[in-house]
Amino acid sequence: MNYTTSINGQWHTDYIAKTKTMDEQSLRFVIADCKEAINANPETPKADQYADEALYCLRELYQRGAIRRDTAFIMNGAKEII
């Protein structure tokens, strides 16, 4: 995976922490943006990172009670259930 690196080399941990500071509108924007980027170019080397970003944002929305556990979304033609 070719993830954007963080200062301490822990991209996933850092991004999860970042989602906790984002407002709901920002989380929803990132989800839509990542979904659009993956659908436009699923072969991009960053597709896995975009998917992780979207899922971390979805998880944060769920933890805040902003979405239900059975919320579905479509990414690259595949239905994901969280």
C-alpha positions in Angstrom: 0.0 0.0 0.0 1.2 3.5 -0.8 -0.3 5.5 2.0 0.5 9.1 2.7 3.0 8.9 5.5 2.6 10.7 8.8 5.3 12.2 10.9 5.5 9.2 13.2 4.8 6.6 10.5 1.4 5.6 11.9 -0.9 6.8 9.3 -3.9 4.7 10.3 -3.7 5.7 14.0 -3.2 9.4 13.1 -6.1 9.4 10.7 -8.5 7.7 13.1 -7.5 10.3 15.7 -8.1 13.1 13.2 -11.6 11.9 12.5 -12.5 12.4 16.1 -11.8 16.2 15.7 -13.8 16.5 12.4 -17.3 17.8 12.4 -20.1 15.8 10.8 -20.2 17.8 7.6 -16.4 17.3 7.1 -16.7 13.5 7.7 -19.5 13.2 5.2 -17.5 15.3 2.7 -14.5 13.0 3.0 -16.7 9.9 2.5 -18.2 11.4 -0.6 -14.9 12.6 -2.0 -13.1 9.3 -1.4 -16.0 7.4 -3.0 -15.9 9.7 -6.0 -12.2 9.3 -6.4 -12.3 5.5 -6.2 -15.2 5.3 -8.6 -13.4 7.6 -11.1 -10.2 5.7 -10.9 -10.3 2.4 -9.0 -6.8 1.5 -10.2 -5.1 4.5 -8.6 -2.4 3.5 -6.1 -4.2 5.5 -3.5 -7.5 3.6 -3.8 -6.9 1.6 -0.6 -6.0 4.7 1.3 -9.2 6.4 0.1 -11.3 3.4 1.1 -9.7 3.4 4.6 -10.3 7.1 5.0 -14.0 6.6 4.0 -14.4 3.7 6.4 -12.7 5.5 9.3 -15.1 8.5 8.7 -18.1 6.1 8.6 -17.0 4.5 11.8 -16.7 7.8 13.5 -20.2 8.8 12.3 -21.5 5.5 13.7 -19.8 6.0 17.0 -21.4 9.5 17.3 -24.8 8.0 16.6 -25.1 10.0 13.3 -25.7 6.9 11.3 -27.2 3.5 12.0 -25.2 0.3 12.0 -27.1 -1.0 9.0 -26.4 2.1 6.9 -25.3 1.0 3.4 -23.2 2.9 0.8 -22.0 2.1 -2.6 -18.3 2.3 -3.4 -17.0 1.2 -6.8 -20.2 -0.7 -7.5 -19.9 -2.7 -4.3 -22.5 -2.4 -1.6 -20.8 -2.0 1.8 -22.7 -2.5 5.0 -21.3 -1.1 8.2 
